[in-house]
Amino acid sequence: MNDALGMVEVIGYACAVSVADTMVKTAAVDIQGLQRAKGSGWLTIKVTGSVAAVEASVNAGKAQAQRDHLYVTSKVIPRLGTGLGPTFLPQPKPKPQPPVTPEPKTTSKVAPVSAAASAADSAATSVSASAISEAAAVSHASKPTTEPTPATHYTCNLCKDPACPRKKGEPRASCIHFNEVEAEQNKSSHKK
């Protein structure tokens, strides 16, 4: 494996995206992943490519992160050992192949069709097609067009009402049921 592994650790997702963009635009490297660290908001950008390309992209990414004052550390491993590749680099997941079902072979002989039989078949087909289109028109006429679709997904974690415009994390007062929820919480706190 002649590829090198380069890592740049920064603080914050926005900085990580900016650094990754700079690294890819600087040299011919492939981003292998963006790894989050536990706590502190640190992220590690991993790239692979030729040794010179990885070195150049890591230096450019480091400079970008230092301009933002969010740089933590960086490292280039020139020739990654064969046993370390699966540990530090994400492995491509094999694409599931659709199951192949063999089609049954049928050996049926087709008899010649007379002109009278084919005319009768086409008449029956046209009658059945017109009957189907009439049935479809009747079924469309019987359905109301202004049927409301019930919303089952809610965004407000206070009232859990799909009609509420408040999203989780927004001020509680923007909930359309804020007064009801507040009164319910006051009742439960007075019982204690």
KAHUQUI-V851241 format. One record per residue. RES is the residue in three letters. PHI is phi in degrees with one decimal (NA if undefined). PSI is psi in whole degrees, -180 to 180 (999 if undefined). Layout:
RES;PHI;PSI / RES;PHI;PSI
This chain:
MET;NA;112 / ASN;-93.6;1 / ASP;-78.2;152 / ALA;-107.4;156 / LEU;-112.3;127 / GLY;-120.0;138 / MET;-132.0;135 / VAL;-128.3;127 / GLU;-108.0;129 / VAL;-132.8;173 / ILE;-107.4;122 / GLY;98.1;144 / TYR;-69.5;-41 / ALA;-61.9;-42 / CYS;-65.2;-39 / ALA;-62.9;-41 / VAL;-66.2;-42 / SER;-63.4;-44 / VAL;-66.1;-43 / ALA;-61.9;-41 / ASP;-62.2;-44 / THR;-62.9;-42 / MET;-64.8;-41 / VAL;-70.9;-36 / LYS;-75.1;-23 / THR;-76.6;-44 / ALA;-144.5;169 / ALA;-81.0;81 / VAL;-123.8;160 / ASP;-112.2;131 / ILE;-76.0;125 / GLN;-97.2;-15 / GLY;162.7;168 / LEU;-127.2;110 / GLN;-106.2;130 / ARG;-90.3;141 / ALA;-96.8;154 / LYS;-73.0;123 / GLY;76.0;162 / SER;66.1;-6 / GLY;71.2;25 / TRP;-81.9;143 / LEU;-134.1;143 / THR;-113.4;126 / ILE;-97.7;125 / LYS;-111.2;131 / VAL;-131.1;153 / THR;-131.6;158 / GLY;163.2;-164 / SER;-68.2;159 / VAL;-59.1;-46 / ALA;-66.0;-40 / ALA;-66.7;-41 / VAL;-66.7;-42 / GLU;-60.4;-45 / ALA;-66.1;-42 / SER;-70.4;-36 / VAL;-66.8;-41 / ASN;-63.4;-40 / ALA;-67.9;-41 / GLY;-65.4;-39 / LYS;-63.0;-44 / ALA;-63.9;-40 / GLN;-63.8;-45 / ALA;-67.6;-35 / GLN;-68.3;-34 / ARG;-63.5;-33 / ASP;-87.1;-3 / HIS;59.5;37 / LEU;-128.5;20 / TYR;-82.5;138 / VAL;-111.2;-63 / THR;-162.8;168 / SER;-149.4;159 / LYS;-155.6;141 / VAL;-121.2;126 / ILE;-108.0;109 / PRO;-61.5;-52 / ARG;-127.0;95 / LEU;-64.8;130 / GLY;-60.1;153 / THR;-64.4;-31 / GLY;-79.5;-17 / LEU;-88.7;-18 / GLY;-56.0;-51 / PRO;-65.7;-24 / THR;-76.7;-44 / PHE;-100.3;-18 / LEU;-112.1;141 / PRO;-67.7;138 / GLN;-89.6;136 / PRO;-66.1;135 / LYS;-83.0;133 / PRO;-67.2;138 / LYS;-74.3;133 / PRO;-68.0;132 / GLN;-86.5;135 / PRO;-66.5;142 / PRO;-64.9;136 / VAL;-93.3;120 / THR;-109.7;121 / PRO;-69.7;137 / GLU;-79.5;136 / PRO;-68.0;136 / LYS;-86.7;125 / THR;-116.2;135 / THR;-114.8;81 / SER;-108.5;142 / LYS;-93.8;133 / VAL;-94.3;125 / ALA;-85.4;148 / PRO;-64.0;141 / VAL;-100.9;134 / SER;-78.7;160 / ALA;-65.4;-36 / ALA;-68.7;-40 / ALA;-67.9;-39 / SER;-68.9;-33 / ALA;-67.4;-39 / ALA;-66.8;-40 / ASP;-64.9;-41 / SER;-68.0;-34 / ALA;-67.3;-41 / ALA;-66.0;-37 / THR;-66.7;-41 / SER;-68.3;-35 / VAL;-67.5;-45 / SER;-67.7;-33 / ALA;-67.4;-41 / SER;-68.6;-36 / ALA;-65.8;-38 / ILE;-67.5;-42 / SER;-66.5;-35 / GLU;-65.7;-42 / ALA;-64.7;-37 / ALA;-67.3;-39 / ALA;-65.1;-39 / VAL;-66.3;-42 / SER;-68.2;-35 / HIS;-69.4;-34 / ALA;-71.2;-31 / SER;-78.4;-20 / LYS;-85.7;132 / PRO;-72.7;140 / THR;-85.1;-15 / THR;-104.5;36 / GLU;-74.1;120 / PRO;-73.0;140 / THR;-95.2;126 / PRO;-71.2;131 / ALA;-84.4;126 / THR;-106.2;-8 / HIS;-103.7;127 / TYR;-112.3;154 / THR;-114.1;-17 / CYS;-90.7;121 / ASN;-86.1;0 / LEU;-88.7;-55 / CYS;-100.4;-19 / LYS;57.1;32 / ASP;-96.6;123 / PRO;-61.6;-23 / ALA;-81.7;-12 / CYS;-74.0;129 / PRO;-79.4;-11 / ARG;-69.9;141 / LYS;-111.4;155 / LYS;-56.9;131 / GLY;102.1;-17 / GLU;-81.8;164 / PRO;-57.2;144 / ARG;-63.0;-31 / ALA;-66.7;-17 / SER;-81.0;-4 / CYS;-73.8;136 / ILE;-71.5;-16 / HIS;-108.9;24 / PHE;-59.0;-46 / ASN;-63.0;-40 / GLU;-66.6;-45 / VAL;-66.2;-41 / GLU;-63.8;-42 / ALA;-64.3;-39 / GLU;-64.6;-41 / GLN;-69.3;-35 / ASN;-66.7;-37 / LYS;-63.3;-44 / SER;-70.4;-30 / SER;-76.5;-28 / HIS;-76.5;-22 / LYS;-73.0;-24 / LYS;-73.7;999
